[in-house]
């Protein structure tokens, strides 16, 4: 019975130590780094395997309302479209 109690005590101390180290790490001052330079987003080309059935037929969001068919490559490049949403 004594060994079981010792084992539980060691587990309790180990858990307490881990909790204290987590609290210490969370409350420690973090270093301040200069902001990263903004870079333009680059998109890879989207292509469907079949223009027959792999396309988005209709989209509506905010002021955008677009119906499409089988575009070349399977998808319409709508990255120039924008709208305000709440």
Residue pairs with C-beta under 8 A, 6 or more apart in sequence:
43 79
45 73
46 73
46 74
46 75
46 77
47 73
47 74
47 75
48 54
48 55
48 73
48 74
48 75
49 74
50 74
51 70
51 71
51 72
51 73
51 74
52 70
54 74
54 75
55 68
55 69
55 70
55 71
55 74
55 75
55 76
56 68
56 75
56 76
57 67
57 68
57 69
58 66
58 67
58 68
59 65
59 66
59 78
60 66
61 83
61 85
62 83
62 84
62 85
63 83
63 84
64 78
64 81
64 82
64 83
66 76
66 78
66 81
68 76
